[in-house]
Amino acid sequence: MNAEHFPPIPFLDHKAQQARLGSNLRARLDVVLAHGQFILGPEVTELENRLAAFCDASHCVTVSSGTDALQIALMAEGIGRGDAVFLPAFTYTATAEVPLLLGATPVFVDVDPHTFQIDLASLEARIDTVARNGILRPRAIIGVDLFGQPADWHGISNIAAREGLFTLDDCAQSFGASLGGQRLGSAADATATSFFPSKPLGAYGDGGALFTESAERAALYRSLRTHGEGTTRYEVMRIGMNGRLDTMQAAVLLAKLDVFEDEMARREQIATIYDAALADILEVPVRVPDSQSAWAVYSVLLPDTSLREAARSALQAAGIGNAVYYPRALHQQPAYEECHDGTHLPVAEELGNRILALPIHPDLTDAQAHRVAATLRAALGG
Ligand SMILES: *Cc1c(COP(=O)(O)O)cnc(C)c1O
């Protein structure tokens, strides 16, 4: 393939999206510039109402990032020193960083080799080990909806109910996805999402949100995101943080929410093109049963590391954006070595050697998707 004949295919394309959003985006920003309520302005409340309606959750509290959403959710439960928080080893570092920042201990769990979601048998075994050791107190499970697909929330909830554990859905990559016909947002005791620009619903900066069915939790989240304030402004009820979403980002998100369902439908079409063009030469994403993915990431599995590297080089040479999420499992990272008990988590340890993410942003054309697939096929000799 001769790269000069084709313009590059970016992994993400915020310029194309901006052009598609048109005057709606500018109009939204102009309103904020005119009213000047840059902190907790009316757009923040409007966005919270629309997000809650979108995923059919009772309460939405927007916050400054997905990481802060996770932190506020754990702070509200009083999780800290001596507490074990179970989470998948194959995820972004933020999932495990937050329990550690609060003094709790992340306990890493293996994942399913095909859907890459938390493995229930491993989860049960890890809870069992912690309970038997008697040093840490099992407190919470953070299930991650990885790459846009939901984790097995029925299974996780059953285990949590039996063990008396708090469930937190790290839905940073999967806002808009659904499980059993229900959008994510109420599958766990609390759901945290992110509006980091590369997430399915991305702002033009940092942002996040919490969803819950509990009015008490929602009130605590509102207090914690504003320095633990009480019902009046300078009443300090608890130690909180500066964790609010900017009004400007809320305005951006309101404009993007108008096209979000169309974008998800487009991502689904691209996934279908890749499936049809690639399924015979590599492992395409295996769908979680009874679910709809938000397609944050379309990751394929190559047979081995050398073929994955060959595929990467070919895409690179053709100007096609690609990424490896994640080259290393968290328990193998220097920052987490000390808090890991040494348990072998074979699937999480192997995935990083074979995984490869292809572009799946909503402005990708059919022709571009076919070119990505053709370049990959050529690299694999097929
Ligand atoms: C992006 C991400 C986060 C953190 O979200 P930020 O908004 O960047 O803080 C947390 N968990 C997962 C799984 C993520 O992908």
The ligand as an SDF file (V2000), in Angstrom:
LIG
                    3D

 15 15  0  0  0  0  0  0  0  0999 V2000
  -10.5800    7.5540   31.5640 C   0  0  0  0  0  0  0  0  0  0  0  0
  -10.7930    6.5910   32.6610 C   0  0  0  0  0  0  0  0  0  0  0  0
  -10.8820    7.0060   34.0020 C   0  0  0  0  0  0  0  0  0  0  0  0
  -10.5600    8.3970   34.4480 C   0  0  0  0  0  0  0  0  0  0  0  0
  -11.3210    9.3960   33.8880 O   0  0  0  0  0  0  0  0  0  0  0  0
  -10.7320   10.8960   33.8640 P   0  0  0  0  0  0  0  0  0  0  0  0
  -11.9120   11.7220   33.4710 O   0  0  0  0  0  0  0  0  0  0  0  0
   -9.6350   10.9200   32.8630 O   0  0  0  0  0  0  0  0  0  0  0  0
  -10.2590   11.2190   35.2310 O   0  0  0  0  0  0  0  0  0  0  0  0
  -11.1950    6.0580   34.9610 C   0  0  0  0  0  0  0  0  0  0  0  0
  -11.3860    4.7710   34.6410 N   0  0  0  0  0  0  0  0  0  0  0  0
  -11.2850    4.3270   33.3780 C   0  0  0  0  0  0  0  0  0  0  0  0
  -11.5320    2.8850   33.0920 C   0  0  0  0  0  0  0  0  0  0  0  0
  -10.9700    5.2150   32.3440 C   0  0  0  0  0  0  0  0  0  0  0  0
  -10.8550    4.7670   31.0970 O   0  0  0  0  0  0  0  0  0  0  0  0
  1  2  1  0
  2  3  1  0
  2 14  2  0
  3  4  1  0
  3 10  2  0
  4  5  1  0
  5  6  1  0
  6  7  2  0
  6  8  1  0
  6  9  1  0
 10 11  1  0
 11 12  2  0
 12 13  1  0
 12 14  1  0
 14 15  1  0
M  END
$$$$
